[in-house]
Amino acid sequence: MSSTEADRPENEPGYLGLAPYLYYADATEAVAWLVRVFGFTEEVRFADGSGEVFQATLCAGPAKIQLAGVGPEYWQAKGVDGPVGQLNIVYVADADAQYERVRAALGDDADIDAPQDQPYGARVFTVSDIGGNSWTFWQQFSDTVELPSGWKEVRADEPAME
């Protein structure tokens, strides 16, 4: 038993990370786009006989993103028209620098709002990828949160105050 396992409370799962698993109609195109536009790195791809990606793992720093290419028959079997997309948050050291990178990579296709400071102490901007997934690049700059009147912050490690 490792020291990490020994230090973990008895009923707590041994989580090692979390990765989104995203579906794209064309995973080969999605891998190229995510690497070119966001600067993710490719860890591994699995390609069919024609060289088309059917599954891949990309990295955003230490975080992993899994993706797969699925055709219309996959969605028909599930009774839906296609993927619904999801919101993915990528923590960055400099939201403005990442915004400039994304704008430059998209060129004339760039239709994204500049990063904005949020009342929860983050500077963020969001862009949609070619598969309809949203990516919010999030730079935390403060732990101070400006809540509306009557709202309160309750942290898991502190008792709730009445």
VENHU-V118587 format. One record per helix or strand of 2 or more residues. SS is the DSSP state (a for helix, b for strand). FROM is the first residue (numbers start at 1). LEN is the number of residues. Records with the same first field share a line. If there is no record, write none. Layout:
SS->FROM-LEN / FROM-LEN
This chain:
a->3-5 / 27-12 / 72-7 / 95-15
b->21-4 / 41-7 / 53-8 / 63-7 / 87-5 / 116-2 / 122-7 / 134-7
